[in-house]
Amino acid sequence: MHLFKAKFHLLTRSIKSAKKEIKSALQIDHTDPRSIFLKSYLEYLKENYKKCTKLLYNIHKTSEEMDFAQVLYFNNMGCIQFQQGKHFSAIYYFIRSMEVCNRIDSRGTLSRIFCLFIF
């Protein structure tokens, strides 16, 4: 329930409320990739790109076997690089995201990706 409330607050740009909900979600399960993705999105909205990158890297490092997490990682890293003006790095991450997405789509498991949050 906390994750859905946090998504709502993030989409309405209510940073303080989102922070409280994300904190509550992380207290329940601090290793859940969905709550960590939301925390990284919170940092993205606050333009704290260094912390956002660190959070995303930790997800990528711990969940390499989950293809959907890789797609989200590469896509979100592309968004961060684009916001920082590093357009060629952003293209690299977006291409990697599409490659993983195509690999997943060929196996027929693409629908699992959309249950998570993409920037």
Solvent accessible surface area in square Angstrom, and as a share of the most:
residue,aa,sasa,rsa
1,M,162,0.72
2,H,61,0.27
3,L,29,0.14
4,F,140,0.58
5,K,85,0.36
6,A,0,0.00
7,K,46,0.20
8,F,128,0.53
9,H,41,0.18
10,L,0,0.00
11,L,118,0.58
12,T,75,0.43
13,R,147,0.54
14,S,38,0.25
15,I,55,0.28
16,K,167,0.71
17,S,37,0.24
18,A,0,0.00
19,K,112,0.47
20,K,144,0.61
21,E,31,0.14
22,I,4,0.02
23,K,127,0.54
24,S,34,0.22
25,A,8,0.06
26,L,33,0.16
27,Q,138,0.61
28,I,130,0.66
29,D,64,0.33
30,H,132,0.59
31,T,91,0.53
32,D,22,0.11
33,P,28,0.17
34,R,114,0.42
35,S,1,0.01
36,I,31,0.16
37,F,1,0.01
38,L,1,0.01
39,K,54,0.23
40,S,0,0.00
41,Y,18,0.07
42,L,5,0.03
43,E,7,0.03
44,Y,34,0.13
45,L,38,0.19
46,K,87,0.37
47,E,124,0.55
48,N,58,0.30
49,Y,37,0.14
50,K,175,0.74
51,K,83,0.35
52,C,0,0.00
53,T,41,0.24
54,K,136,0.58
55,L,25,0.13
56,L,0,0.00
57,Y,111,0.42
58,N,57,0.29
59,I,4,0.02
60,H,32,0.14
61,K,112,0.47
62,T,102,0.59
63,S,5,0.03
64,E,99,0.44
65,E,137,0.62
66,M,51,0.23
67,D,21,0.11
68,F,30,0.13
69,A,1,0.01
70,Q,29,0.13
71,V,8,0.05
72,L,0,0.00
73,Y,15,0.06
74,F,8,0.03
75,N,29,0.15
76,N,0,0.00
77,M,7,0.03
78,G,0,0.00
79,C,26,0.15
80,I,1,0.00
81,Q,21,0.09
82,F,107,0.45
83,Q,96,0.43
84,Q,75,0.33
85,G,44,0.42
86,K,107,0.45
87,H,92,0.41
88,F,179,0.75
89,S,44,0.28
90,A,2,0.01
91,I,90,0.45
92,Y,111,0.42
93,Y,42,0.16
94,F,65,0.27
95,I,84,0.43
96,R,85,0.31
97,S,9,0.06
98,M,119,0.53
99,E,94,0.42
100,V,6,0.04
101,C,33,0.20
102,N,100,0.51
103,R,114,0.42
104,I,3,0.02
105,D,78,0.40
106,S,94,0.61
107,R,136,0.50
108,G,62,0.60
109,T,48,0.28
110,L,43,0.21
111,S,92,0.60
112,R,123,0.45
113,I,3,0.01
114,F,135,0.56
115,C,87,0.52
116,L,16,0.08
117,F,25,0.11
118,I,63,0.32
119,F,47,0.20
